[in-house]
Each structure stands twice: as C-alpha cells, then as structure tokens.
Amino acid sequence: MDGGTFGGYTRWAVVFLIIFVLFFLLVPGYTTVCNTVPVN
C-alpha cells in the first residue's frame, strides 16, 4: 500500500508547513539583527 494522492498531498503539506515555520522564525530574527546593527 503506497500513500496514493493523499500521501502525496500530506508530504507536500508537511514540507510547506516546515518551510512556512522556518520562514516565520527567520524573518523576525533577520529584522531584529537589521534593526540592532546599524547599516552604513
């Protein structure tokens, strides 16, 4: 028994979720670094 279409959708959903969480965690850190460190 392979996952079929549902298994494929679940795999893509997990990958998208991981990317979304990483992006959500990285963006505030990036803006904080840019705000604290003065860029000349």
TORPA-4810 file (N, C-alpha, C, O; in nm, 3 decimals):
<nodes>
NODE_1_0.084_-0.122_0.000_0.000_0.000_0.000_0.087_0.126_0.000_0.155_0.155_0.098_M
NODE_2_0.083_0.199_-0.110_0.152_0.328_-0.111_0.054_0.437_-0.069_-0.066_0.411_-0.060_D
NODE_3_0.104_0.557_-0.043_0.019_0.665_0.008_-0.089_0.705_-0.090_-0.198_0.743_-0.050_G
NODE_4_-0.059_0.696_-0.221_-0.155_0.744_-0.320_-0.153_0.896_-0.325_-0.055_0.959_-0.285_G
NODE_5_-0.261_0.956_-0.374_-0.268_1.102_-0.385_-0.271_1.166_-0.247_-0.212_1.272_-0.225_T
NODE_6_-0.339_1.101_-0.153_-0.349_1.158_-0.018_-0.211_1.161_0.047_-0.177_1.259_0.114_F
NODE_7_-0.131_1.055_0.028_0.004_1.052_0.083_0.089_1.162_0.022_0.167_1.227_0.092_G
NODE_8_0.074_1.183_-0.110_0.149_1.290_-0.176_0.110_1.425_-0.123_0.195_1.510_-0.098_G
NODE_9_-0.021_1.446_-0.105_-0.069_1.575_-0.052_-0.018_1.597_0.090_0.020_1.708_0.126_Y
NODE_10_-0.017_1.490_0.171_0.031_1.501_0.308_0.178_1.538_0.309_0.220_1.621_0.389_T
NODE_11_0.257_1.475_0.220_0.400_1.503_0.213_0.424_1.649_0.177_0.507_1.716_0.239_R
NODE_12_0.351_1.699_0.077_0.365_1.839_0.036_0.320_1.934_0.147_0.380_2.039_0.168_W
NODE_13_0.214_1.895_0.219_0.164_1.978_0.328_0.268_1.989_0.440_0.288_2.096_0.496_A
NODE_14_0.334_1.877_0.472_0.437_1.877_0.576_0.555_1.963_0.532_0.607_2.042_0.612_V
NODE_15_0.599_1.948_0.407_0.712_2.027_0.356_0.678_2.176_0.358_0.759_2.258_0.401_V
NODE_16_0.558_2.211_0.312_0.515_2.351_0.310_0.505_2.406_0.452_0.541_2.521_0.476_F
NODE_17_0.457_2.323_0.545_0.443_2.366_0.683_0.581_2.394_0.744_0.599_2.494_0.814_L
NODE_18_0.678_2.305_0.719_0.813_2.323_0.772_0.875_2.451_0.716_0.935_2.528_0.791_I
NODE_19_0.861_2.473_0.584_0.916_2.594_0.521_0.849_2.718_0.579_0.916_2.817_0.607_I
NODE_20_0.717_2.713_0.597_0.643_2.827_0.650_0.688_2.861_0.791_0.707_2.978_0.824_F
NODE_21_0.706_2.758_0.876_0.750_2.779_1.014_0.891_2.835_1.016_0.919_2.927_1.091_V
NODE_22_0.982_2.779_0.933_1.119_2.830_0.928_1.120_2.975_0.883_1.192_3.057_0.940_L
NODE_23_1.041_3.007_0.781_1.033_3.144_0.731_0.981_3.237_0.839_1.031_3.348_0.857_F
NODE_24_0.879_3.192_0.911_0.818_3.272_1.018_0.916_3.297_1.131_0.914_3.403_1.194_F
NODE_25_1.004_3.198_1.158_1.102_3.212_1.266_1.221_3.296_1.222_1.278_3.370_1.302_L
NODE_26_1.260_3.286_1.094_1.380_3.355_1.047_1.356_3.503_1.021_1.444_3.585_1.049_L
NODE_27_1.238_3.538_0.969_1.213_3.678_0.931_1.221_3.774_1.050_1.288_3.876_1.038_V
NODE_28_1.156_3.747_1.165_1.168_3.837_1.280_1.312_3.848_1.329_1.356_3.957_1.366_P
NODE_29_1.387_3.738_1.329_1.527_3.741_1.369_1.608_3.827_1.274_1.696_3.903_1.317_G
NODE_30_1.580_3.816_1.145_1.651_3.896_1.045_1.625_4.044_1.065_1.717_4.125_1.059_Y
NODE_31_1.500_4.080_1.088_1.464_4.221_1.106_1.525_4.274_1.236_1.565_4.390_1.243_T
NODE_32_1.531_4.190_1.339_1.589_4.232_1.466_1.738_4.261_1.448_1.788_4.361_1.499_T
NODE_33_1.808_4.174_1.375_1.951_4.195_1.350_1.971_4.322_1.269_2.064_4.398_1.297_V
NODE_34_1.887_4.345_1.169_1.899_4.463_1.085_1.871_4.589_1.166_1.932_4.693_1.140_C
NODE_35_1.781_4.582_1.261_1.746_4.699_1.342_1.851_4.729_1.448_1.879_4.845_1.477_N
NODE_36_1.910_4.625_1.506_2.007_4.646_1.613_2.144_4.683_1.555_2.215_4.765_1.613_T
NODE_37_2.181_4.624_1.441_2.310_4.653_1.381_2.292_4.765_1.279_2.222_4.744_1.180_V
NODE_38_2.352_4.881_1.298_2.338_4.993_1.204_2.409_4.964_1.073_2.527_4.929_1.070_P
NODE_39_2.335_4.979_0.964_2.393_4.956_0.832_2.427_5.091_0.769_2.339_5.174_0.745_V
NODE_40_2.555_5.112_0.744_2.600_5.241_0.687_2.596_5.236_0.536_2.630_5.334_0.469_N
</nodes>
